[in-house]
């Protein structure tokens, strides 16, 4: 009797395992149309917008204050981004990347902006559903809209930071003014 129960349990376990494997296969099934595959994979793939930046400028990104201060420092000066506690770190990273890619005036950036990985990251960020209402004629204008929207009410603020003279010096920046004064000719 014991052997029969064990056999039945093993058969049941095999059936469950088989069905579970088929269900998992269905969940991970590839789309029927080849044109759908890249879109599905692209939209699900997590994007670390700062990856291409840190690969070109190692150790240039500093995230402090529990993820509410991000500094991009390619030298002893930095573009800084300060967020309120309600802003997720991912949103702060998106904001910083879009500002650095489209508006920062560091002399080191034009070559980086021309790299495929950097351009791709900017395009992928701007295509996210949460930023679609900012769709404009150019990517630069779309980025401007996203930055103004996300900084509204002081949610994210722009600062200029210097680490010279043996101390940290911070100058608050007006994001609206910085975005409006940037000429289109500096766009990537």
C-alpha positions as CSV (number, residue, x, y, z in Angstrom):
1,X,0.0,0.0,0.0
2,X,2.8,2.4,0.9
3,X,4.6,1.7,-2.4
4,X,1.3,2.4,-4.3
5,X,0.9,5.8,-2.5
6,X,4.5,6.8,-3.3
7,X,4.0,5.8,-6.9
8,X,0.8,7.9,-7.2
9,X,2.4,10.8,-5.5
10,X,5.4,10.6,-7.9
11,X,3.1,10.5,-10.9
12,X,1.1,13.5,-9.6
13,X,4.4,15.4,-9.0
14,X,5.5,14.6,-12.6
15,X,2.2,15.9,-14.0
16,X,2.3,19.1,-11.9
17,X,5.9,19.6,-12.9
18,X,5.1,19.1,-16.6
19,X,2.1,21.4,-16.5
20,X,4.1,24.1,-14.6
21,X,6.9,23.8,-17.2
22,X,4.3,24.3,-20.0
23,X,2.7,27.3,-18.2
24,X,6.1,28.9,-17.8
25,X,6.8,28.3,-21.4
26,X,3.6,30.0,-22.4
27,X,4.4,33.0,-20.2
28,X,7.8,33.4,-21.8
29,X,6.7,32.6,-25.3
30,X,8.1,34.8,-28.1
31,X,5.7,37.0,-30.0
32,X,4.4,35.6,-33.3
33,X,5.6,38.6,-35.3
34,X,9.3,39.2,-35.5
35,X,8.6,43.0,-35.5
36,X,7.1,42.7,-32.1
37,X,10.0,41.0,-30.4
38,X,12.4,44.0,-30.2
39,X,9.7,46.3,-28.9
40,X,8.6,43.8,-26.2
41,X,12.2,43.2,-25.1
42,X,13.1,46.9,-25.2
43,X,10.2,48.0,-23.1
44,X,10.8,45.4,-20.4
45,X,14.6,45.8,-20.3
46,X,15.6,48.0,-17.3
47,X,17.6,51.0,-18.3
48,X,20.3,52.4,-16.1
49,X,20.6,55.8,-17.8
50,X,23.9,56.5,-16.1
51,X,25.7,53.4,-17.4
52,X,27.1,55.0,-20.5
53,X,28.0,58.2,-18.6
54,X,30.0,56.3,-16.0
55,X,31.7,54.1,-18.6
56,X,33.0,57.3,-20.3
57,X,33.6,59.2,-17.0
58,X,34.5,56.7,-14.3
59,X,33.9,57.7,-10.8
60,X,32.1,60.9,-11.9
61,X,28.7,60.1,-10.4
62,X,28.1,60.4,-6.7
63,X,24.8,59.6,-5.1
64,X,24.4,60.8,-1.6
65,X,21.7,61.6,1.0
66,X,19.9,58.3,0.7
67,X,19.5,58.8,-3.1
68,X,18.3,62.4,-3.0
69,X,21.5,64.1,-4.1
70,X,23.2,63.1,-7.4
71,X,26.4,64.9,-8.5
72,X,28.0,64.5,-11.9
73,X,31.6,65.6,-11.4
74,X,33.9,65.1,-14.4
75,X,36.4,67.4,-12.7
76,X,36.4,69.5,-9.5
77,X,33.1,71.1,-10.6
78,X,29.7,69.3,-10.7
79,X,26.2,69.5,-12.0
80,X,24.2,68.6,-8.9
81,X,20.6,67.4,-8.6
82,X,18.7,67.5,-5.3
83,X,15.3,65.8,-4.9
84,X,12.6,65.8,-2.2
85,X,12.1,62.5,-0.3
86,X,9.1,61.7,-2.5
87,X,11.2,61.4,-5.7
88,X,12.4,57.9,-6.4
89,X,16.1,57.4,-7.1
90,X,15.3,56.1,-10.6
91,X,13.5,59.4,-11.4
92,X,16.4,61.4,-10.1
93,X,18.8,59.4,-12.4
94,X,16.5,60.0,-15.4
95,X,16.4,63.7,-14.7
96,X,20.2,63.9,-14.2
97,X,20.9,62.0,-17.4
98,X,18.5,64.1,-19.5
99,X,20.0,67.3,-18.2
100,X,23.6,66.2,-18.7
101,X,22.9,64.8,-22.2
102,X,20.9,67.7,-23.6
103,X,21.9,70.8,-21.5
104,X,25.0,70.5,-19.5
105,X,27.9,72.7,-20.8
106,X,30.9,70.7,-19.6
107,X,33.5,70.7,-22.4
108,X,34.0,67.0,-22.1
109,X,30.5,66.0,-23.2
110,X,30.2,66.5,-27.0
111,X,32.3,63.4,-27.8
112,X,30.3,61.3,-25.3
113,X,27.0,62.6,-26.7
114,X,28.0,61.3,-30.1
115,X,28.4,57.8,-28.9
116,X,25.6,55.3,-29.8
117,X,25.1,54.0,-26.3
118,X,24.6,57.6,-24.9
119,X,22.1,58.5,-27.7
120,X,20.3,55.2,-27.3
121,X,19.9,55.8,-23.5
122,X,18.5,59.3,-24.1
123,X,16.0,58.1,-26.7
124,X,14.9,55.2,-24.5
125,X,14.3,57.5,-21.5
126,X,12.3,60.0,-23.6
127,X,10.1,57.1,-24.9
128,X,9.0,56.0,-21.5
129,X,5.3,56.1,-20.9
130,X,5.5,58.6,-18.0
131,X,7.3,61.1,-20.3
132,X,5.1,60.7,-23.4
133,X,2.9,63.8,-22.7
134,X,6.0,65.9,-23.3
135,X,6.5,64.6,-26.9
136,X,7.7,67.6,-29.0
137,X,9.2,68.2,-32.4
138,X,12.7,67.5,-31.2
139,X,14.2,65.3,-28.5
140,X,15.8,68.3,-27.0
141,X,12.4,70.0,-26.6
142,X,10.9,66.8,-25.2
143,X,13.8,66.7,-22.7
144,X,13.2,70.3,-21.7
145,X,9.5,69.6,-21.1
146,X,10.3,66.5,-19.0
147,X,12.9,68.4,-16.9
148,X,10.6,71.4,-16.3
149,X,7.7,69.1,-15.4
150,X,9.7,66.9,-13.0
151,X,11.3,70.0,-11.3
152,X,7.9,71.7,-10.8
153,X,7.3,72.7,-7.2
154,X,11.0,72.1,-6.2
155,X,10.7,68.3,-6.5
156,X,14.1,68.3,-8.2
157,X,16.5,71.2,-8.0
158,X,19.6,72.0,-9.9
159,X,22.8,73.0,-8.1
160,X,26.3,73.8,-9.2
161,X,29.0,72.3,-6.9
162,X,32.7,73.1,-6.7
163,X,35.2,71.0,-4.8
164,X,38.1,73.4,-4.9
165,X,39.6,75.5,-2.2
166,X,39.5,72.4,0.1
167,X,35.8,72.6,0.6
168,X,32.4,71.9,-1.0
169,X,30.8,75.1,-2.4
170,X,27.2,75.0,-3.6
171,X,25.4,77.5,-5.8
172,X,21.7,77.0,-6.4
173,X,20.7,77.2,-10.1
174,X,17.4,78.2,-11.6
175,X,16.4,75.2,-13.8
176,X,14.0,77.2,-15.9
177,X,16.6,79.8,-16.6
178,X,19.3,77.2,-17.4
179,X,17.0,75.4,-19.8
180,X,15.8,78.5,-21.5
181,X,19.2,80.0,-22.0
182,X,20.8,77.0,-23.6
183,X,21.1,77.6,-27.3
184,X,19.8,74.9,-29.7
185,X,23.2,74.8,-31.5
186,X,24.7,72.9,-28.5
187,X,22.4,70.0,-28.9
188,X,23.8,66.6,-29.6
